[in-house]
Amino acid sequence: MNILQIAWKNMRQSPATSILGILLTAFGTGILCLLILTSHQLEEQLDSNSRGIDLVVGAKGSPIQLILSSIYHMDNPTGNISLAEAQQLAANPMVKLAVPLSLGDNYRGHRIVGTDSTFLALYNLKLAEGRLWHDDFEAVIGAEVARKHDLDIGDKIYGSHGLSSDGHAHDEHPYTITGILAPGHSIVDQLVISNLASVWRMHGDDGDNHSAGDEHGHTHDSAGVEEHEHHHGEDHNHDHGDEPQLVKSIMGHIGSGEREITSMLIQYRNPAAIGMFPRLVNQHSSMQAASPALESARLFSLLGIGIDSLQVLAYVIMFMAALSVFISLYNALKSRKYDLAVMRTLGASQAKLFGIVIAEGILLTFVGAIVGVVIGHTALYLIGASTDGSAKFVQAFALLPQEGGLVLIGVAIGFVAALIPAVKAYRTPISHTLAGN
Amino acid sequence: MLQQDQLKTVASLRGIRHRYPGGEALQFTDLDVAVGQHTLILGDSGSGKTTLLHILSGLLKPVSGSVQIGGQELYGLSPRKLDTYRGQHIGLIFQEAHLVKSLTVKENLLIAQGFAGAEVDNNRIQEVLAMLELGHKAHSYPSKLSRGQMQRAAIARAVVNHPAILVADEPTASLDDRNTERVLDLLLAQATEHGATLIIATHDKRVKKRFEHTYQVGGAA
């Protein structure tokens, strides 16, 4: 029999205290594991949704709100910005890709996003079936939307105003589904995507103004973009040749002097823009620029307070686990000192007794840590199963390298807790103990 | 050849002096035990019998003097080597049968082999247990054994490694006459069977008549 087997047998000798030690370690590890998993998955979700997006330009207000509304489609938008002004920014040589977004409606909680085909390029989206929208009130839906509501190509869906499903319905203008996107495991799976004009027309006809300034001037002017610029009389240096073709075509098609959009997602041409471009937006326009990377980090540090307090709780439980293992081993020594002395008479060295007690402590917390990791994953799975929507935790059973660290922490706790009892076992005076005094 | 073996010394004590932590000093007369010469160590309670037994078994280092078991100077060994040597060559039996409570009878014998650095030999364990009529109790825990079975299990554990000497400390102190006879029979039989020399410390007069060789600790017998 090796040391581990003997330690295992000892553990089974006092099941109640062993289970207490295992459970405490398991709860502590379980909470830590769940925290690691959720923050990892959250981070991954945030990352995958904001991948390729260097900057969001929108109306002034809370930058976090702007990020949340335009990238994660969670919060309300900060307001609207002038399309013309946005286009001037889009024409900047530092900009590689500029995606206009117009929000305002939803289909059963899924946001309807008015945009153009650059959106698909930005998110690297592919159609699973059907085609892109060609006309107004044609829409492409995300994989999850199709799955959840059992929608197919050719189906008509009615949007309702607002960003939650209980808004006023736009009964007059159904969207016709022309395509379904392949699952991208990002927020886009949850969206309905159409062109900008649909969103504008929906609200133009409804009289639901995007802002007080929108007069619904339907002056069908083929040179709309240029005229629009003059309207504002702003002296941006604007190179028409650089204008994104699609925006231009939309403008040409709709042709309106005061078109507005909700925000614009921007991808830089090169990293040099990181320092300069946001300043340009914030200082020289009425819009604000928000960096998804910075704002996600800020959001995370805000969430961090909650995570930190849970972490403290987990550490307290872990400490109690260590204490319980220590007390149970220390108490067991009293009844076991005879056993230990007998083992010495059988030829066990002092180091062996030390090893047996250490092994027992480590075994307790190791088993606890493994159980804790299982608890963490199960909890994550249950959370994922009970909440659907954008925060979907798909990989509840994927192991992270940090979890190995958790098990190591568990083992270290067992070692530390067993150290003093093990030293006592090491020092067991055989003759004295056997003589019974 | 047999004659020579008989005369070979298996255990010898020379000039042993011990001092208790309290300061009380003990001096033991020299002792030589020949192979097969089962020996009684006699003395009243508190005379230092157990102390001498522990010194003899390598459990307690005397202040001075030499202890040789099977030709090996015990306290000349490193602590670790001494532990292994003890496991291999000295079988210990106590007044109470100290089996490790968390282990079955068989496992108690297994750790005896393991700690002594011997190969795990299941056949040997079966053989010893069968000889002591414990074959059916191999997988029982000590708490499920009767007193007699526990004592037999402890003897089995002591002899499993073919020790040179079998040391017993007051093995009959709490037994009635009939059981005293049985335990002595058992010890003598096992010692002979496994080629071990028996050294028993006792103050039990009932034991005395069975042994020729005695060694007196403390005052006159």
Interface residues (C-beta under 8 A of the other chain):
Chain A: M1 N2 I6 K9 N10 R12 Q13 Y338 D339 A341 V342 M343 R344 T345 L346 G347 A348 S349 Q350 A351 K352 I430 S431 L434 A435
Chain B: T50 T51 H54 S57 L59 L60 P79 R80 D83 T84 Y85 R86 G87 Q88 L92 F94 H98 L99 V100 K101 S102 L103 E107 L110 I111 A112 G114 F115 A116 G117 R157 D169
